[in-house]
Amino acid sequence: MKRRDFIKLSGLTTTAALIPGFLKAFEGKTGNFSGKRVVIVQLSGGNDGLNTLVPFRNDIYYKERPKLGIKPETLLKITDEAGFNPALTGFRKLFDGGRMAICNGVGYPNPDRSHFRSMDIWQTGSNADEYLNTGWIGRLLDSKCKGCDNPWYAVEVDDTLSLAMKGNLKSGFAVKDPARLQTLMQDSFLRQLADQKTESASGELAFLYKTLAQTTSSAAYIYEKSKVYKSTLTYPQLQLGNELKQIAELIRSGIESKIFYTGISGFDTHVQQTNTHARLLQIVGDSLSTFTDDLAAGGELENTVILVFSEFGRRVKQNASNGTDHGTANNVYIIGGNLKQGGMRNPLSDLSDLDSGDLKMQLDFRSIYSTILGSWLNVDSKLILGREFSNLGFV
């Protein structure tokens, strides 16, 4: 193989992102997938939880945020003490419809305020002083769970794969545009390589041949499923809306996938936060509200749990630039059509009892993972997370 061709193939396998673990792609499998599924939405940058779910009866909130504090009369009130940001009409609809559970003060001991490190901790399910190279979903795939031998068991709507989706033996499949990937895989050079016999190849070349063959079959399967159902609902014409629409279309097509991963960035609101934050929240709320309506119309919401998280919250006190700085504990939102207990799952954070200006952790984020793994996906959460965590009972 010529060096330039090797580089071309290396780039493709990185972009296509079927990461090691030589998984067999079941090209012939069809029909509806009956298992429960999880959709994960990552809010990157550190979402300001206090201006997402506002404690409007708390004087400390308004004292510490004289310009950023949202006036009570404008809020979308859901309890006697809390109201959603006015931009979150989509969340208000989900909450009022019994389709949302809210966990307050979610974090981990000895929190890290680095975006990259904190996101690594959330994606791997590690302790703050522990460095793992596998994600919690990747370890689920490694655990030989039912259906995990399917290479599209976990799908990320992106060109690259998040650490959360990477295991030692198996990993998820990243695809941002099924049609584009399928077109790419029809390239005559790539098809010729995909048809190569690999018995005589070794090392990097053997790996590339095998990865390309698996990517080709997986790309074809996902592309064919992407054509089965086209949503008629109006999603926000922005990245998150488009990606959730794509996921809804795949789910309603009967794709054999249990995990979907997507997200939206921009939540690092150090300067002039108010308008930027409201715009982002509206995108999230409207996109998820439409997504749940889409799944419900197809009878799929009962089998779906949606996890919405950010790597950390923001500090209680606003900064000098009318923004907020990196904090610690935050709200996590669980959405679904079959929640055992929706609503507020625990009290709002106590603003009179802070840790050096930050909210104190009430719930370890791995308790949320443990609940989803054990009660929803029916797998041994201890095997995935390394130890027992409390079950929060929302599913």
C-alpha positions in Angstrom: 0.0 0.0 0.0 1.3 3.5 -0.9 1.9 5.8 2.0 -0.6 8.4 0.8 -3.3 5.7 0.6 -2.4 4.5 4.1 -2.9 8.1 5.4 -6.2 8.4 3.6 -7.4 5.2 5.1 -6.2 6.1 8.6 -8.1 9.4 8.4 -11.3 7.6 7.4 -11.2 5.1 10.3 -10.6 8.0 12.7 -13.5 10.0 11.3 -15.8 7.0 11.0 -14.9 6.1 14.6 -15.6 2.5 15.0 -12.9 2.2 17.6 -11.1 -1.1 18.4 -12.7 -4.4 19.4 -13.2 -6.2 16.1 -16.9 -6.3 16.2 -19.0 -8.3 13.7 -21.6 -6.1 12.0 -24.9 -7.9 11.6 -25.8 -6.6 8.2 -28.9 -8.9 7.8 -30.7 -8.1 11.1 -33.9 -6.2 10.7 -37.1 -5.6 12.7 -38.0 -3.6 15.8 -35.7 -3.5 18.8 -37.8 -4.2 21.9 -35.3 -3.2 24.6 -35.2 0.0 26.6 -32.9 2.8 25.5 -31.1 5.8 26.9 -30.4 9.1 25.2 -27.7 11.3 26.7 -27.6 15.1 26.1 -24.4 16.8 27.2 -24.4 20.5 28.0 -20.8 21.4 27.5 -19.2 24.4 29.2 -20.8 24.2 32.7 -24.4 25.2 32.6 -25.6 27.7 35.3 -28.0 25.6 37.3 -29.2 28.5 39.5 -30.4 30.5 36.4 -31.9 27.3 34.9 -34.0 26.3 37.9 -34.3 29.5 40.0 -34.9 29.5 43.8 -37.1 32.6 43.6 -38.0 32.7 47.3 -34.3 32.7 48.4 -33.1 36.2 49.2 -29.4 35.1 49.0 -29.9 34.3 45.3 -30.9 37.9 44.5 -28.3 39.4 46.9 -25.5 37.4 45.2 -26.9 38.1 41.7 -28.1 41.7 41.6 -28.0 41.9 37.8 -28.2 38.2 36.8 -31.0 37.2 39.2 -34.2 36.5 37.2 -37.3 38.3 38.5 -39.9 36.0 40.1 -42.8 37.3 38.0 -41.0 36.2 34.8 -40.3 32.6 35.9 -42.1 29.5 34.8 -42.9 28.3 38.4 -43.1 24.6 39.0 -43.2 24.6 42.9 -43.7 27.1 45.6 -39.9 27.7 45.7 -38.6 27.1 42.2 -39.2 28.2 38.6 -37.6 27.5 35.3 -35.8 30.2 33.3 -38.4 32.0 31.1 -36.8 30.5 28.0 -37.5 26.9 29.2 -41.1 26.6 28.1 -40.2 23.1 26.7 -39.0 22.0 30.1 -42.1 23.4 31.8 -44.2 21.3 29.4 -42.2 18.2 30.2 -42.4 18.8 34.0 -46.1 19.5 34.0 -46.7 16.4 31.9 -45.0 14.1 34.4 -42.1 13.4 32.0 -39.3 15.0 34.0 -37.4 14.2 37.2 -35.0 16.8 38.6 -32.0 15.9 40.8 -30.5 18.9 42.6 -27.0 19.4 43.9 -25.4 16.6 41.7 -21.7 16.3 41.6 -18.8 14.3 43.1 -16.4 14.6 46.1 -13.4 16.9 45.7 -14.7 18.6 42.5 -12.4 19.8 39.7 -13.2 23.1 38.0 -11.4 22.3 34.8 -13.8 21.7 31.9 -11.7 18.9 30.5 -10.9 17.1 33.7 -14.4 17.4 35.1 -16.0 16.1 31.8 -13.5 13.2 31.9 -14.7 12.4 35.4 -18.4 12.5 34.3 -17.7 10.5 31.2 -15.6 7.8 32.8 -17.6 7.6 36.1 -14.3 7.9 38.0 -13.3 9.5 41.3 -11.7 12.9 41.2 -8.2 11.4 41.8 -8.7 8.5 39.5 -7.7 8.5 35.8 -9.5 6.0 33.5 -9.2 5.5 29.8 -12.6 3.9 29.4 -16.0 5.5 29.7 -19.0 4.2 31.6 -20.9 3.3 28.4 -17.8 1.7 27.0 -17.5 -0.5 30.1 -21.2 -1.4 29.6 -20.3 -2.6 26.1 -17.3 -4.5 27.5 -19.5 -6.2 30.0 -21.2 -8.5 27.4 -24.6 -7.1 28.2 -27.4 -8.4 26.1 -27.1 -7.0 22.5 -23.7 -5.5 23.1 -22.1 -7.5 20.4 -24.1 -5.3 18.0 -21.6 -2.6 16.8 -24.3 0.0 16.7 -25.6 -0.7 20.2 -24.3 2.8 21.2 -24.4 5.6 18.6 -23.0 9.1 19.0 -24.2 11.8 16.6 -20.8 13.3 15.9 -17.7 12.8 13.8 -15.6 11.6 16.8 -16.3 9.4 19.7 -16.5 10.7 23.3 -14.6 9.1 26.1 -17.9 8.0 27.6 -18.4 5.6 24.7 -15.0 4.0 24.6 -14.3 0.6 26.2 -11.2 -1.6 26.3 -12.7 -4.2 23.9 -15.7 -2.5 22.4 -16.8 1.1 21.7 -19.7 3.0 20.3 -20.1 4.1 16.7 -19.9 7.8 15.8 -21.8 9.1 12.8 -22.9 12.6 12.3 -24.5 12.3 8.8 -25.5 8.8 7.7 -26.0 9.8 4.1 -22.6 11.5 3.9 -20.8 8.5 5.6 -22.5 6.1 3.2 -21.5 8.1 0.2 -17.9 8.2 1.5 -17.9 4.4 1.9 -18.9 4.0 -1.7 -15.5 5.4 -2.8 -14.1 2.9 -5.2 -10.7 2.9 -3.5 -12.2 2.3 -0.1 -14.6 -0.4 -1.3 -11.6 -2.2 -2.9 -9.8 -2.1 0.5 -12.9 -3.2 2.4 -13.0 -6.3 0.2 -9.4 -7.2 0.8 -8.6 -10.5 2.4 -6.9 -9.7 5.7 -5.4 -13.1 6.6 -2.1 -12.2 5.1 -2.1 -8.7 6.6 -0.6 -7.9 10.0 -0.2 -5.0 12.4 -1.7 -1.6 11.5 -2.7 -2.7 8.1 -4.8 -5.7 9.4 -6.4 -3.4 11.9 -7.3 -0.8 9.2 -8.7 -3.5 6.8 -10.9 -4.9 9.6 -12.0 -1.5 10.8 -12.9 -0.4 7.3 -15.0 -3.5 6.6 -16.9 -3.1 9.9 -17.4 0.6 9.2 -18.7 -0.1 5.7 -21.4 -2.5 6.9 -22.4 -0.4 9.9 -22.6 2.7 7.8 -24.9 0.9 5.3 -27.1 -0.4 8.1 -27.5 3.1 9.8 -28.1 4.8 6.4 -30.8 2.3 5.4 -32.5 2.8 8.8 -32.3 6.6 8.4 -34.5 6.5 5.3 -37.3 4.5 6.9 -39.0 7.3 8.9 -38.9 11.1 8.3 -40.2 13.3 11.1 -42.9 15.8 10.3 -42.4 17.7 13.5 -40.7 21.1 13.6 -37.5 21.0 15.5 -35.3 24.0 16.1 -33.1 24.4 13.0 -29.9 24.3 14.9 -27.4 21.6 15.7 -29.0 20.0 18.8 -32.5 20.1 17.2 -31.2 18.5 14.0 -29.3 15.8 15.9 -32.2 14.9 18.1 -34.4 14.8 15.1 -32.0 12.3 13.5 -32.0 10.2 16.7 -35.8 10.2 16.7 -35.9 9.1 13.1 -33.5 6.3 13.8 -35.5 5.1 16.9 -38.8 5.2 15.1 -37.3 3.3 12.2 -36.7 0.4 14.5 -32.9 0.6 14.7 -31.2 -1.9 17.0 -29.5 0.6 19.2 -29.8 1.2 23.0 -27.6 4.2 23.6 -27.6 7.5 21.8 -25.2 10.4 22.7 -25.4 14.0 21.6 -24.9 17.5 23.1 -24.6 21.2 22.8 -21.7 23.5 23.7 -21.5 27.2 24.7 -22.4 27.2 28.4 -19.2 28.7 29.7 -20.9 32.0 30.4 -18.2 34.1 32.1 -19.3 37.4 30.4 -22.7 39.0 29.8 -24.5 35.7 30.6 -28.2 36.6 30.5 -29.0 36.6 26.7 -26.5 33.9 25.8 -27.8 31.5 28.5 -31.4 32.1 27.6 -30.8 31.4 24.0 -29.0 28.1 24.8 -31.7 27.1 27.2 -34.4 27.7 24.7 -32.6 25.5 22.1 -32.3 22.7 24.7 -35.9 23.0 26.0 -37.6 23.3 22.6 -35.5 20.5 21.1 -36.1 18.0 23.9 -39.8 18.9 24.0 -40.2 18.2 20.3 -38.1 15.1 20.6 -40.3 13.6 23.3 -43.4 14.4 21.3 -41.9 12.7 18.3 -41.1 9.5 20.3 -44.4 9.5 22.1 -46.3 9.7 18.7 -44.4 6.6 17.6 -45.0 4.7 20.9 -41.3 4.9 21.8 -41.2 7.3 24.7 -42.2 4.6 27.2 -39.0 2.7 26.3 -36.7 5.8 26.5 -34.9 7.6 29.3 -33.1 10.9 28.5 -30.3 12.1 30.7 -29.4 15.8 30.5 -26.2 16.9 32.3 -23.3 19.4 32.4 -19.8 18.9 33.7 -20.3 21.3 36.6 -22.5 24.3 37.6 -21.5 27.9 38.2 -20.6 29.8 41.4 -23.5 31.4 43.4 -22.1 34.9 43.2 -22.1 36.7 39.8 -18.7 38.0 38.7 -17.7 41.5 37.7 -18.5 40.8 34.0 -22.2 40.0 34.5 -21.4 36.4 34.1 -20.7 33.4 36.4 -17.5 31.4 37.0 -16.9 27.7 37.3 -18.7 26.1 40.2 -19.4 22.5 41.4 -22.7 20.8 42.0 -25.6 21.2 39.5 -29.0 20.1 38.4 -29.5 16.9 36.3 -32.7 16.3 34.4 -34.1 12.9 33.7 -36.9 12.8 31.0 -39.0 9.9 29.9 -42.5 8.5 29.4 -42.2 5.8 32.0 -40.7 7.5 35.1 -41.7 5.9 38.4 -41.2 9.2 40.2 -41.0 12.5 38.4 -40.8 16.0 39.8 -38.2 17.3 42.3 -36.3 14.3 43.6 -34.6 16.1 46.4 -34.5 19.6 47.9 -33.0 22.7 46.2 -29.4 23.5 47.2 -29.0 25.4 50.5 -27.6 28.8 49.5 -26.9 29.6 53.2 -24.6 26.6 53.5 -21.9 26.8 50.8 -18.4 25.4 50.3 -16.2 28.4 49.7 -18.9 30.0 47.6 -20.0 26.9 45.9 -23.1 24.6 46.2 -22.5 21.5 48.2 -23.0 18.1 46.6 -26.2 16.3 47.6 -26.1 13.4 45.1 -23.2 11.7 43.5 -23.6 11.7 39.8 -22.8 8.0 39.7 -26.0 7.3 41.6 -27.8 8.5 38.5 -25.8 6.2 36.3 -26.3 3.3 38.8 -30.1 3.9 38.7 -30.2 3.9 34.9 -27.9 0.9 34.6 -29.5 -1.3 37.2 -33.2 -0.3 37.1 -33.6 0.6 33.5 -31.0 -1.4 31.5 -31.1 -4.3 34.0 -27.3 -4.7 34.2 -24.9 -5.0 37.2 -24.1 -1.4 37.9 -21.3 -2.3 40.3 -19.5 -4.1 37.5 -19.6 -1.0 35.4 -19.0 1.7 38.1 -16.6 -0.3 40.3 -18.7 0.0 43.5 -22.2 0.3 44.8 -24.1 3.6 44.5 -27.5 4.4 45.8 -30.6 3.9 43.6 -32.5 7.1 43.2 -35.8 5.4 42.2 -36.8 7.6 39.3 -37.1 4.5 37.0 
